[in-house]
Amino acid sequence: MVTGIGTVSWGTMRPEDLIPAFADELERLGGRLPARLRSRMNLRGYYRSEAATFDLEGLFDSLDDLASPGCYFGASEGDGSDF
């Protein structure tokens, strides 16, 4: 297994930090970001909502799908806030 290819976000587990970082990385890699996600990111209370939890899970799945063979998208071993 290959790990440590790069870091997208570190030092935080807050959805208001993770969702924008993961969304930017998905777009950088050529992935398609749901239009509803960018608009919801500006709504008051979004990051504490069930929708944010759902969107974060979707971003994880999308980024993992784009990972190179033998790689995965997820937390680094030893540091759960290093993605």
Secondary structure, DSSP 4 states (H G I P E B T S, - for coil): ----S--S--S---HHHHHHHHHHHHHHTTPPPPHHHHHHTTSTTGGGSHHHHHHHHHHHHHHHHHSPTT---SPBTTBTT--
